[in-house]
């Protein structure tokens, strides 16, 4: 059921962005980077579409490896500057707005000087929080609103008057 919903949402998003509009999207995500090898042991699986899960290489897992989380936006005009998340930070909407989105907006304007980009983020709790939504709205950022995903993500556009 979830797969069918995603397919339906994805198709509608594709139809909106297919005629070159995708070039204006900045999509963002965060990822962990580990600072040491953890003695070469981490749980990792690389599975191709043709390979069955039981045939994939699995490595022993290590609890709480030392690492950093990095947030970055990617677009057809290039990447944003990466933002390192403070160690042990609680990623609430306040932290996300002040430590991630504010620096991101300065960088997005460098990539898209006419401010004609659409911001995309996943639906992590801090990303879909009301405070985050209001901040993006106040900054006149066009963004894909994940709070309206009952049928499909909506692109919310605001223009400076």
NORWO-V894375 format. One record per residue. PHI is phi in whole degrees, -180 to 180 (* if undefined). D_CENTER is the distance of its C-alpha to the mean C-alpha in whole Angstrom. Layout:
PHI/D_CENTER ; PHI/D_CENTER
This chain:
*/23 ; -61/20 ; -63/20 ; -66/22 ; -62/19 ; -64/16 ; -62/19 ; -63/20 ; -63/17 ; -63/16 ; -64/19 ; -64/19 ; -66/16 ; -59/17 ; -62/20 ; -73/19 ; -108/17 ; -69/20 ; -89/22 ; 86/20 ; -65/18 ; -59/15 ; -66/16 ; -98/15 ; -91/11 ; -107/9 ; -102/6 ; -131/3 ; -165/3 ; -120/6 ; -148/9 ; -89/13 ; -123/16 ; -95/19 ; -81/22 ; -139/25 ; -81/26 ; 56/27 ; 58/30 ; 75/28 ; -118/27 ; -153/24 ; -84/23 ; -137/21 ; -134/22 ; -115/21 ; -125/23 ; -84/23 ; -61/24 ; -82/28 ; -92/28 ; -83/28 ; -56/27 ; -67/30 ; -93/30 ; -80/27 ; -74/28 ; -124/27 ; -111/27 ; -62/28 ; -92/26 ; -124/26 ; -75/25 ; 54/23 ; -68/23 ; -80/22 ; -164/19 ; -129/16 ; -103/13 ; -125/11 ; -110/8 ; -150/8 ; -110/7 ; -125/9 ; -150/12 ; -64/15 ; -89/16 ; 120/15 ; -86/12 ; -80/12 ; -69/14 ; -75/12 ; -121/12 ; -86/14 ; -79/14 ; -59/18 ; -56/19 ; 63/20 ; -71/18 ; -90/17 ; -85/14 ; -93/15 ; -61/14 ; -63/17 ; -62/16 ; -61/12 ; -65/14 ; -77/16 ; -99/15 ; -118/11 ; -68/12 ; -62/15 ; -65/15 ; -60/12 ; -62/14 ; -62/17 ; -74/15 ; -63/14 ; -68/18 ; -70/19 ; -75/17 ; -130/18 ; -57/21 ; -85/22 ; 60/19 ; -101/18 ; -105/15 ; -117/12 ; -91/9 ; -123/6 ; -140/4 ; -78/5 ; -103/8 ; -60/9 ; -52/12 ; -68/11 ; -74/9 ; -103/11 ; -68/14 ; -58/17 ; -63/17 ; -67/14 ; -57/15 ; -65/18 ; -62/17 ; -61/15 ; -63/18 ; -64/20 ; -88/18 ; 58/19 ; -95/15 ; -79/15 ; -147/12 ; -89/11 ; -87/12 ; -78/12 ; -72/15 ; -105/17 ; -86/16 ; -61/19 ; -107/20 ; -168/17 ; -64/14 ; -106/16 ; -91/15 ; -101/17 ; -118/18 ; -128/21 ; -115/23 ; -73/25 ; -108/29
